[in-house]
């Protein structure tokens, strides 16, 4: 659909989480296997017009040539980190990164690579906050 058609379907948990992260000066990036980054970026910009939120999708618009893992969404995250760090005075490490994903395979890959991760269960979105609290 179009941005206008999709905006009402953005999960409230997503909006709340990103809003809270931005308010706490936590950097946010969207990493996805979707091939529609422009649509995703338009939706993100509509909801968070003043935030710099990189989007990394499977569209060949970005590269990651670093020595880190290229499995799962690791390269997506590393490329987004490079962009965020290029904005200045930001240092992001695996220890300060959190992947929230609905695919358990991506969660396992991230955790095996030293990145904290939380599974987002689409049928139980209300569990996300509980699961995030377990990290602290």
C-alpha positions as CSV (number, residue, x, y, z in Angstrom):
1,X,0.0,0.0,0.0
2,X,0.9,3.7,0.1
3,X,2.3,5.5,3.1
4,X,-1.2,6.8,3.9
5,X,-2.7,3.4,3.8
6,X,0.0,1.8,5.9
7,X,0.4,4.5,8.6
8,X,-2.7,3.3,10.6
9,X,-1.2,-0.2,10.7
10,X,2.1,0.8,12.4
11,X,2.1,-1.1,15.7
12,X,1.5,1.2,18.7
13,X,4.3,-0.7,20.5
14,X,6.7,0.4,17.8
15,X,5.6,4.0,18.0
16,X,5.8,4.0,21.8
17,X,9.2,2.3,21.9
18,X,10.8,4.6,19.3
19,X,9.3,7.7,20.9
20,X,10.7,6.6,24.3
21,X,14.1,5.8,22.8
22,X,14.3,9.2,21.0
23,X,13.3,11.0,24.3
24,X,16.1,9.1,26.1
25,X,18.7,10.1,23.4
26,X,19.0,6.5,22.2
27,X,19.8,6.1,18.6
28,X,17.3,4.0,16.5
29,X,17.7,2.3,13.2
30,X,15.3,0.1,11.2
31,X,16.9,-3.1,9.8
32,X,14.7,-5.2,7.6
33,X,14.7,-7.7,4.8
34,X,12.0,-5.8,3.0
35,X,12.8,-4.4,-0.4
36,X,10.8,-1.2,0.2
37,X,13.1,1.1,2.2
38,X,11.7,4.3,0.6
39,X,8.2,3.4,1.8
40,X,9.5,2.4,5.3
41,X,11.5,5.7,5.5
42,X,8.4,7.7,4.5
43,X,6.4,6.0,7.3
44,X,9.2,6.6,9.8
45,X,9.5,10.2,8.7
46,X,5.8,10.7,9.1
47,X,5.8,9.4,12.6
48,X,9.2,10.9,13.7
49,X,9.8,13.9,11.5
50,X,12.7,15.3,13.5
51,X,14.6,12.0,14.1
52,X,17.5,10.7,12.1
53,X,16.6,7.0,11.8
54,X,18.6,5.1,9.2
55,X,16.8,2.3,7.3
56,X,18.7,-0.7,6.0
57,X,16.7,-3.0,3.8
58,X,17.5,-5.6,1.1
59,X,17.7,-3.1,-1.7
60,X,21.4,-2.6,-2.5
61,X,21.3,1.1,-1.6
62,X,23.9,0.5,1.1
63,X,27.0,-1.5,1.7
64,X,29.0,-2.9,4.7
65,X,32.5,-3.9,4.0
66,X,33.7,-4.2,7.6
67,X,35.1,-7.3,9.2
68,X,32.0,-8.0,11.3
69,X,29.4,-10.7,10.6
70,X,27.3,-10.6,7.5
71,X,24.8,-13.2,8.8
72,X,21.2,-12.3,9.6
73,X,20.8,-8.6,10.1
74,X,24.3,-8.0,11.4
75,X,25.6,-6.2,8.3
76,X,22.4,-4.2,8.2
77,X,23.0,-3.1,11.8
78,X,26.7,-2.4,11.2
79,X,26.0,-0.2,8.2
80,X,23.4,1.8,10.2
81,X,25.9,2.2,13.0
82,X,28.4,3.6,10.5
83,X,25.8,6.2,9.4
84,X,24.9,7.1,12.9
85,X,28.5,7.5,14.0
86,X,29.2,9.7,11.0
87,X,26.8,12.2,12.4
88,X,29.5,12.9,15.0
89,X,30.2,12.3,18.7
90,X,28.5,8.9,18.8
91,X,30.1,5.6,19.6
92,X,28.0,2.5,19.2
93,X,29.3,-1.0,20.0
94,X,27.8,-4.4,20.1
95,X,27.5,-4.0,23.9
96,X,25.3,-0.9,23.4
97,X,23.2,-2.3,20.6
98,X,19.9,-4.1,20.9
99,X,18.1,-6.0,18.1
100,X,14.3,-6.3,18.4
101,X,13.1,-8.8,15.8
102,X,10.2,-11.1,15.1
103,X,12.4,-13.8,13.6
104,X,14.1,-16.0,16.1
105,X,16.9,-16.9,13.7
106,X,18.0,-13.2,13.6
107,X,17.8,-13.1,17.4
108,X,20.1,-16.2,17.7
109,X,22.6,-14.8,15.1
110,X,22.8,-11.5,16.9
111,X,23.2,-13.1,20.3
112,X,25.9,-15.4,19.0
113,X,27.7,-12.3,17.6
114,X,27.6,-10.6,21.0
115,X,24.6,-8.3,20.3
116,X,21.8,-8.3,22.8
117,X,18.5,-9.2,21.2
118,X,14.8,-9.5,22.2
119,X,12.2,-11.5,20.3
120,X,9.1,-9.5,19.4
121,X,6.2,-12.0,19.2
122,X,3.7,-10.5,16.8
123,X,0.8,-12.4,18.4
124,X,1.8,-11.0,21.9
125,X,3.0,-7.5,21.3
126,X,2.3,-6.6,24.9
127,X,5.1,-8.9,26.0
128,X,7.8,-6.6,24.5
129,X,8.0,-4.2,27.4
130,X,8.2,-7.1,29.8
131,X,11.0,-8.7,27.8
132,X,12.9,-5.4,27.5
133,X,12.8,-4.9,31.3
134,X,14.5,-8.3,31.7
135,X,17.6,-6.9,30.1
136,X,18.2,-4.4,32.9
